[in-house]
Amino acid sequence: MVIRWLIKPKMYQDSVKLMKLSAELRKQDGVKQASVIMATEMNKSTLQDIGMLVPEVAAANADDLAIIVAVDTEEQAQKAVELAEKLLNRAEVQQGETKQQFPKTLRSAVEALPGANLALISVPGTYAAAEALKALNLGLNVHLFSDNVTLEDEVRLKQIGTKKGLLVMGPDCGTAIIDGVPLAFANVVARGKIGIVGASGTGIQEATVLIERLGGGISHAIGTGGRDLLDEVGGQMMLLGIDLLEDDPATEVILLISKPAGPRTANKILDRVKQCKKPVVVNLLKGDLNAIQSAGVVGAATIEDAAYKAVALANGEEAVAMPENYWGDYSKQIAMLESQLGPNQRYIRGLFTGGTLADEAMVILSDIVGDIFSNIPLKPELKLPSARKSHKHTIVDLGDDEFTRGRPHPMIDPLPRNERLMQEYADPEVGVILCDVVTGYGSHADPAGELARAVARARDAYPSNNPAVIAFVCGTEADPQPLSEQVKVLEKEGIFVLPSNAEAARAAGRIIKLHESRRV
Amino acid sequence: MTLSRDLINGPVKVVNVGLESFAHDLTSLGVANIHVEWRPPANGDPHLVRLLALIEENIDVINTANQKAINRLLEAQPKLIDIKLAGEVIPGFERNMILHSGPPITWSKMCGPMRGAVIGALIYEGLADNAEQAEKLAASGEIKFAPCHEYSAVGPMSGIISASMPVFVVENETAGNRAYSNFNEGLGKVLRFGANSPEIIERLRWIRDVLAPALRNAILACGGVDLKTLTAKALQMGDECHNRNLAATSLLTRTLMPALVKTCPPNKLEEVASFLAKNDHFYLNISMAACKAILDAAHGIPGSTLVTAMARNGVEFGIRVSGLGNEWFTAPAPYVKGLYFPGYNDEDANPDLGDSAITETCGLGGFAMAAAPAIVQFVGGTPQDALNYTLEMYNITLTSNPAYTIPNLGFRPTPTGIDVLKVVETGINPIINTGIAHREAGVGQIGAGLVRAPMECFVAALHRLAETIS
């Protein structure tokens, strides 16, 4: 074994740097032992202990640096000492990774953002309730976007929220607009006098968009999650939402949107609405309009009608039903599209990314063309045996759990609808394909482009089929995907674009009705 | 319902947990928000997730208790007031007692360095003439072994304290409680690493007979030394007051020197001054006693999830929790990752050892690593890594200590007060800067580096908290 050394007089180096350097030397081939040290008495005694204290190092001073290596061969010794010198002279330019440090928990986030007042939670359902509980305990209002939260957990969270005076929007709350801030999936709409409490995501989106288009504006839109009006939950958040909007100086008209409520809860809500100091419009999709109206409350059969009435009330006018042809007379386009249909093209296929939009379309269409089959049917007997296969008039909600398990929602990833569109286009009995295009925050960057390209591919694949393709855009000019551009993309592909979901559904129904009458 | 009302009156300030795109959207709209780098709590362990949820139901009780603990911690004013012999000053100390570091351990299970130190202490006390006799005595059952921590004391490495060893007396002036620690003998072959040869015993006697009285007189003449201020200054000067005590030792020496010159016998002054000048770690034991005095004040508050001690005996790592009395929660002591002195490697190392992790428990050491970029190379790290370690620790502490600030983080207070719940929830193990002892008695320190406190200790404590709280 060879021991080699080199002394560098009066060269101070930090001991930690030297330990690190020694460790690097020890990794070299043939190196049995290596020490780069300041020649202090203590270091010299350590060298002594391992039999490496040569007289020259022993004679060195504490401010001298010593390199000592024990190696197999002369050549390796040479190399090791050279490496040591090189490492000593190497400028320490090595940079640590500067990673942005995000807080790891809700609690540390609250410490880092003083004044935080809302938690937007979208973690997997199994963990979501626990995070929501933490948020409530930290005094935060909660927007719980996550789904797959148990009903039991929802009830408990809302009880705690009610007790603490905190909102629990959700679970499965897709949309909210609070003080002008769009949360999760939401459109950028004008501020105004109308406050919304809604148990459906795209329902709220459509309502806010239409209110803006009708010249109104939104104070707040509070989502409650789809189960809030079940009797188990008892409409806790709808009631809290009404309280908030009733006391909010910015809100002059309140609009409630919901799927049918549990009987006890429906009564509770209607009782509350009757006491409300501000005018309230109620839209219970699939619900009993008569019950609402007989309670002396302004009811609306569709989201569109509800938006129309709310804007009227906000303008100090009477809430009357939306007139026919309010948006314009589309008879010409309808006749033209119908004229291109073959004799067997008799069915409507609605491919929706928004569940409430699908509901609204079914409510409207079943009045015009009769039974509509669906994976979320209006009546149980209309349930599709397989959601993946249409039957007669069919409207599917592609955002339903069955389609989204393990994959992103079709509002984010349009692939499932693109595929389904091809499937429907191939069917020679399909006369109308009806689609929603939902823009805004959270949605795909170019949903219209995706739909237009899918239609173009289908036309190429089945040139002899020529169903009418009808769409509407739930969006505004201020959205990240501006409305006018989205409409232009669709129209360029020959898609018939209408101003609202309800109008699009009506147009689809009218085409099929017209076609039926001409076949007879 | 004032709270939801506050929300709709705006401005909305959002904590985003989950999809990062939601946070990006808010940022693009100019809405104040913060994104949480969320992972399933407790690494997704369903049983622990349930336990955490169960405890969350009682969080108000815990928060109240923790607030009390935090107040006591932050308000503590540790002051070095005296030096006395352990047997005279530590309450409950007995003649045949030997205190050791870490959780309780019996002679038969002690690691090499601790056994070596016990032998040295018995010889020093005159209870044995040589190692053989000492071992026999230690094994006889006549010697009562107990953790330093259970006697308001702390000691680095083996942490051995026997009756006639001088100890620093640190008083927390706010609560009036006291903490004690032994003297730092320097580096190399020293008792705390298990060395017990005659020159070691000789040095201990010199510490007792010369150094301790001289320092005691100086301390008394100064009216004590305010350790909170001294520690704060040292942090500004590049110490983290666990693995690096260069600045603190210098400050202490500078503080005591004028009095020392007056009170120390002239023929001993040079010896005393040289000893201090050569020992960069002299302040370590005082730093530890200060931390102990602070944390003991926060101990024993029912419902509090604050960790009040992390300590290792070279076999087991143990923690104590404010709301859980004197119970220890233990796991096998891990090995330290770090750099070795010449001639040593992993095979020579003893598992983690010593009470010095009391500094991390109090927000110093690894938790204040950002203050001491000079020592991050122990883990092959860069100054940025030092910042990252400290930033990571904010996720598991209950508070931060405005008395101790870190220049490199814009004078942000150090993360302080480890929370059992946060440790388990985040899966982030507390980081500890520490020395590495040779596994055989007497060889001494062979390196230094970083170690993480084992998660099992915190999980065990969480189980007990769940039992006591719900």
Interface residues (C-beta under 8 A of the other chain):
Chain A: D14 V16 K17 M19 K20 S22 A23 Q33 A34 S35 I37 M42 S45 T46 L47 D49 I50 M52 I68 Q94 Q95 G96 E97 T98 K99 Q101 F102 P103 K104 T105 L106 R107 S108 A109 V110 E111 A112 L113 G115 A116 N117 L118 A119 L120 I121 S122 V123 P124 T126 Y127 A129 A130 E131 L133 K134 A135 N137 G139 L140 N141 F145 S146 K164 G165 L166 L167 I178 D179 G180 V181 P182 L183 A184 H220 L240 D243 L244 D247 D248 Y441 G442 P480
Chain B: M1 T2 L3 S4 R5 D6 L7 I8 N9 G10 P11 V12 K13 V14 V15 N16 V17 G18 L19 S21 F22 D25 L26 S28 L29 V31 A32 N33 I34 H35 V36 E37 W38 R39 P40 P41 V49 L52 A53 E56 E57 I59 D60 N63 L187 G188 L339 Y340 F341 P342 G343 A374 I375 Q377 F378 G380 G381 T382 P383 Q384 D385 L387 N388 L391 E392 Y394 N395 K422 E425 T426 I428 G447
